[in-house]
Amino acid sequence: MQIKRHALPDISSGTVRELHSFHYGTPGLGRKVYIQSSLHADEIPGMLVNHYLREMLEQYENRAAIAAEIVLVPVANPIGLAQEVQGMAFGRFDLATGINFNRGYRHLTPRILPLLEDRLGADAKENVKLIRQQALAVLQAWQPETATEQQKKILQTLAVDADLVLDLHCDNQAVMHLYTGTPLAQDCMPLAAYLGAQAVLVSVLSGDDPFDESCSRHWWELAQHFGQTTPVPNACLAITIELRGETEVSHELARADASSIIHFLQHAGYLRGKAPSLPAAVCQPTPLEGVEPLRAPHAGILVFTKAAGEHVEAGERVADIVDPVSAQVTPVLATVSGILFARVARRYATHGMRIAKIAGPVAYRSGNLLSL
């Protein structure tokens, strides 16, 4: 295992920050896996999962059982990890700009497409090699203006040539669920099965350039542009894993989740050895455009009547909003049927606040589909 340190610009005089990446296997000889955690720095479960992944991968490395290059970044956002506001962690948004740390990565298609015209051929492997070379060149030419942009450049550069990218997150209160691109939905399902995911949310374009799409989106866009005579496979399976809720940090859960990821890496051939039998998936992919974000109709005390992971029917009550002044009690009703996969941890809602999300089977939304 090799540890690499990636310097970040000093935000202020007398401060030093750096990213650490942990490298297993041999680079350049085969496929590549990239796994990072806590890009939203106050989402801690992924850090502990990565802790156990490091232990497990060291054992595989000692047995010469790693069949790929595997890169782990356990703290993907040291800038956000240092942000506190009056004792409260504030790791989702950059305090300097207000921008979400999981938004604004490079959309590579318009940048690399002119570099590829008349250069791709009938050999899919050679096309993949050339596309990755040009993607890396575009990222290396990026001149970040802030420390946060430099952090994004480092992360995207580490991941952009990977065959598999796993971005470990969590929600406020939630069940295990995954996000991936629509063209990658079926390739994602073995991981969903091993993790016991209760929702797999897919979209071609979720909006605002999140990290996972910055690694995978250009592949299906280039394939569409060049057509069938110039084969461009979906050469990167990029998945965001939402590891339940933000307080579900335990050795037992982290070991189990790390083991599930290891089983998937075995199943996909990145690690040598026989993977455990693939369990039955407990859900099927549904469109991100079908997710209903429930909002508070007015301010008040938030009382949930449904737990995360429960199936709800359209018209069923999910929560009540209780106005402590007027005593008005307003039920919040689902308008789609599906799994209530996430809800907020706060118990006082402001008017219009998003309080829960239901994974419905039918697409009906458009535009920016992710939470702020």
N, C-alpha and C positions, 0 to 999 in steps of 0.2 A: 504494500500500500504506500502511495506517495501523497504527501500533503502539499498543496500549493496555496500560496497566499497572494491575494489580488488586492493591491492597494486602491483605496478610494481617496479622492481629493479631500484635503482638510476642509471641513465646513467652517471652522474658525481657528484662529491662531492657538497653538498648543494642543490641538486635538488630532488624533490619528485613528483611522478606522480601516479595516480590511475584511475581505471575504475569504473564507477558507473552503477549499474543495478537496475532497478525499477521493483518490483515484485507485481503482482496483483493476486487476487484469492487465492486458497489454494493449495499448492504443494502436490503432491503425491496422490490426491484423484481422479484424472481423467487425461484428456489430457493436453498437454502443448504447448504453443505458444511462439516462440522466435522471436523478431524483433530488428534488429540493424540498425544503420545508420552511414554513412560517414566513412566506413572502408577505403576508399580513402578519406583522411581527407580534401582535398580541394573540395570535392563534397558535397555542402551544402544543397541542397533541402531536403534530407532525414532528416536532423536535425530538420528542421521546421515541416515536417510531423510528426515526433516523438513528437514534442512539442504539437501538437494538439491531437495526439493519447493519450498522457498522460491526457490531459483535459477530453477527451471523456471517457477514461477508468475509471477515478475517478468517473464520473457520473454513469457508470454502476456498479462500486463497491458500491457506496452509495445506489443503488437500489438492491443490492445482485443479480445482473444479469450477473455475470461472471461465466461461467460454466466450467472453465479450469484455470490452472495456466498460466499467461501471463507475460513474462519477456521482458522489453524494455531496450535497451542499446543505449541511444541517441548519445553518443560520443564513437564510437567503436575504435577510434585510437587517443588517446591523444598524443602519440609519434609523429605521422605525423602532428597533428594539430599545434604543436609547431615549425614545420620546416618551415623556410622562408629562401630564398636565395635572398639577395639584394631587399627586399621588395615584392618578389613574393612568394605566397604560393607554397609549394612543398610537398604535402601530399599523392602522389601516390606511391612513392618509399621510402624505408628506406635509408636515407642519409649515414648511416654507412656501408651498404652492397650493395646498389643499387637494392635490391630485392623488387618487388611489394608487397605491404601490403596485397593484395588479392591472394597471391600464397604461396605455401609451407606449407599448413596445413597437418595434419596427414592423410595419407591414411590408414584407419583402417582395411581393409579386411585382408591383410597378417599378421597383428598383432593379430587379434582376432580369425581368422579361427582355428589356432591350439588349442585355448582355448575352442572351441565349438564342436570339433569332438567328436561324440558319446554322446553328451549331449543334443542335440535338439531332440524333439519328434513330435508327431502328433498334439499337441495343439499350434496353431499359437500365441495365446496371451502369453502363457508361453515362447515360443521361442522369442518373442519380448522382454519380460522382461529380459530374460537371455542375449540376445545380447546387450541390453542397459547396463546391469550391467558390462559386459566385456568391452564394449567400454569406459565406464567411468573409469574402472580400468586401462586400457591402457593409457588413457590420464592423469590420476593421477600419473602414473609411469613415465611420460615424464619429463625429467630433462632439461629444457631449458638452453641454454648457453648465451643468450642475452636477453635484455629487450623486444625486438620485439618478440622473440620466446615465452617469458612468456605471452605477450599480446595475441598471437595467442592461446596459451594453455588455457587461461582464457575464451576467446570467444568460442572456440570449446567445452570446457567443459560445459559452460552455455547452449549450443545449442544442444549437441549431443543426448540428450534424449527427444527432442521435437518432437511432431507430425507435427508441421508446423514451418518452418523457413523462414523468410522474411528478405532479405539483401538489404537495400535501397541504391542505387547508382544513378548516372546520367552520361551522356556522355557530350561531348563538346557542340554540337548542335544536338538535336535529338527529335524524337517523343517518346511517352511512349512505352517502349518495355520490354520484360521479357526474362529471361533465366531460363531453368530448364532441368532436365534429361529427356531423351526420354521416359522412362517408366512412367514418371509423367505427360506427356503432357496433357492428357485429364482432369486430376485432377486440373491442373493449369488453365484451361479455364474459370471457373467461376470468378476467380480473374481478369483474362485478360478482361473479359466482363465488370465487375464493373469499372475497371480502364480505359477502352477504349483503351487498348493497340493495337498498329498498327502492332506489330510483336511479335511473341512468338518463340524463337529460342531454339531448343532442341538438345541435344547430349548425348550419353552414356558416353563419355569421352572427355572433352574439352582440357585437358592438364594442367600440372603444379599445380594441386591440389588446386583449388580455394575454398573459404570458403563454398559455398553452397554445392558443391560436397562432401566436407569432412563430411557433415551431412547426406547425402542421398545415396551416391554411394555404400557404403558397403551393403545396403539392397538388391539391385538387383544383386549384385555380389554374395552374400551369397545364395540368392534364386537360382541362376543359378548353384552354386556349389552343393547344397544339393538336388536339384530336387523336383519333385512334391510330393513325399512321405513325405517330411519334410517341411511343409509350412512356408515360410518366406515372409511375406507381405512387400510391400513398406511402411514402417511404418513412414517415414519422407518425407513430401512434402516440399522440399527446393526450393525456388524461389529467383532469383536475380531480383529486380525491378529497371529498369532504368527510373528515374523520369525526362524525357526530357533532357534539356540542363543545363549546370552548372550555367548559369545566371538567369534561370527561378525560382527565389525565390520570392514568393509573398504569402501574407496571403490567398488570394483567392484560388490559386492552392493548397497550403498545406492543407487548410481545406477540399477542395474537395477530394484530394487524401487520407487524413486520413479518411474521411467519407466512401470512397469506400472500404478501408481496413476494416473498422468497419462493413460495409454491408457484406463483404465476411466472416468475423468472425461469424456474425450472421447466414449467409447462411450455414456455415460449422458446426454450433452448438457450437462454443466456447463461444458465448455470447447468453444470453437468449433474446427472442423477435423475432418478425417476420421480416425477411430481406425484403427489397424492391425487387420487381420482378426482376429477372435476365435479364439484357438487352441482346440484340443480340450481339455476338462477332463481331468485325469488322475485324478479321483476323483469320487464322488457323495456327497451329504450322508448322514451316518449319525447316529443319535441319540446325544446326549451320555449318555443312559441306557445305551447299549451299550458305553461305554468301560470297559475292564477296567483298574483300577489294580493293578498287581502289587506285592506287598509282600514284604519279606525275612522268611523264616520264623524266622530267628534272627540274631544279630549275627555279623559277620564281614567278610572281604574280599569286595568285590563285583566279580565278573568277568563282564562281558557277553559273550554268545556271539552276539548279534544286534545289528546296527547300527540306528540310527534310520533309518526309511524302508523297512526290510525288511518284507515280508509274512510273517506267521507263521501257522501252523496251530494249532488247538486241540491241546494235548498236547505241543507243541514246546517245547524248552528255549530260554529267553531269556537266562538268566544262571545263574551258580553263586555260592553263598555259601560261603566257605571260612573255617571257624573256625580261627584261628591257634594256639589252645591245644589243642583236642581233635583237630584235623586233620579234622574232619567236613566233607564237601563235600556241599552240598544243592543240587540243581538247582531253579531257579524255572521253572515250566512255565506256558505260556499256557493258559487255559481257554476262550478265544474265538479265532476266526480273524479276522485283520484286519491293519492297518498298525500297526507299532510306531512311533508318531509322536513320542514323547518319552521321554527317560530322564534320570536325575539325573547330575550331573557328579561327585558324590562317589564314592569307591571304597572306602569303609568304610560298611557298613550297620548301623544299630541294629535291634533286634528290632521288626518291624512297620513299618519305614520304607517309604514308597512309593518304588519304584525306577524304574518305567516305566509307560507308558500305551499301551494298544492300542485302536484304533478298530474296534470290532466292529459288525456290521450290525444286531443285534437288541437292542432295549431290554430290560434286565433289572434295572437299578438304579432307586432312587428316593431322595427326600430331597435333601440338599445335594450337588450333583454336581461342584462345582469343587474343585480343590486348595485347601489352606489358604492 
